[in-house]
Amino acid sequence: MSRLTVDGLVVEFGGLRAIDDLSVSVESGELVGVMGPNGAGKSTFFNCVSGVLTPDSGSVVLDGTDVTGAPPERLARAGLVRTFQDTRELETMTVRENVRLAARDHPGERTVPALLGSDDARTTEDTVGERADELIDTFDLTHLADAYSGSLSGGQRKLLELARALMVDPDVLLLDEPFAGVNPSLTREIAEHIRALNEAGTTVVVIEHELETLTDLAERLIVLQQGTLLVEGEPDAVVADERVVDAYLGGGA
């Protein structure tokens, strides 16, 4: 079953088409890689799917529901969450606080239950805290739980962003260059986390420039060029395709 479908997507910036009649779909449970040279439209594609941008035309359908132009918070409630190439943690909050902050709406966030200290609010706060600590442990950040996120390395911030995204318990997870600026050892660790999430049932779509890591990780690749779909298929076939080789090595950006 198609979990995410983009049909006829068009995005223009000042008369320049960043996305030009793009149609792709992702099946439930897939781990899909999105690649392409600089300027291919990868991040713009993610921005439209995640509600950061509203396309000029075309549609975005999530689990059979048209969500074109829906705001990110609505999409998160519907089960779609994304990370960004440049991590967006709150630097003056601790790792634990950053992860807890991403939890879905609960009684403690509303004024009256918070002031009254209701049983529901306390119970949910305890649950949120336990879930946050589980994720912090999963991503090997326990020793940094009380450290300010601004003190983390680039790779540790990537792990924090993954943990924070999972607090929403997403069905579809969009990862924008999760390995950018990360050393090889941590790259392998992050890749294993992504693979485990997918094997547990999360549909994952990954944008990545690091082709070796992406081809090892994804079961299907989508290649964009100048805002259009260039080719898609199994990784080995895609990276050997002459059109892909030309796009990367022949100045196709």
HELIX and SHEET records of a PDB file:
HELIX    1   1 LYS A   42  VAL A   49  1                                   8    
HELIX    2   2 PRO A   72  ALA A   78  1                                   7    
HELIX    3   3 VAL A   95  LEU A  101  1                                   7    
HELIX    4   4 PRO A  107  GLU A  109  5                                   3    
HELIX    5   5 THR A  111  LEU A  116  1                                   6    
HELIX    6   6 ASP A  119  THR A  138  1                                  20    
HELIX    7   7 THR A  142  LEU A  144  5                                   3    
HELIX    8   8 SER A  149  SER A  151  5                                   3    
HELIX    9   9 GLY A  154  LEU A  166  1                                  13    
HELIX   10  10 PRO A  184  GLU A  199  1                                  16    
HELIX   11  11 LEU A  211  LEU A  217  1                                   7    
HELIX   12  12 PRO A  235  ALA A  240  1                                   6    
HELIX   13  13 GLU A  242  LEU A  249  1                                   8    
SHEET    1   A 4 LEU A  16  GLU A  27  0                                        
SHEET    2   A 4 SER A   2  PHE A  13 -1                                        
SHEET    3   A 4 SER A  57  LEU A  62 -1                                        
SHEET    4   A 4 THR A  65  ASP A  66 -1                                        
SHEET    1   B 6 LEU A  80  ARG A  82  0                                        
SHEET    2   B 6 VAL A 172  ASP A 176  1                                        
SHEET    3   B 6 THR A 203  ILE A 207  1                                        
SHEET    4   B 6 LEU A  31  MET A  35  1                                        
SHEET    5   B 6 ARG A 220  GLN A 225  1                                        
SHEET    6   B 6 THR A 228  GLY A 233 -1                                        
END                                                                             
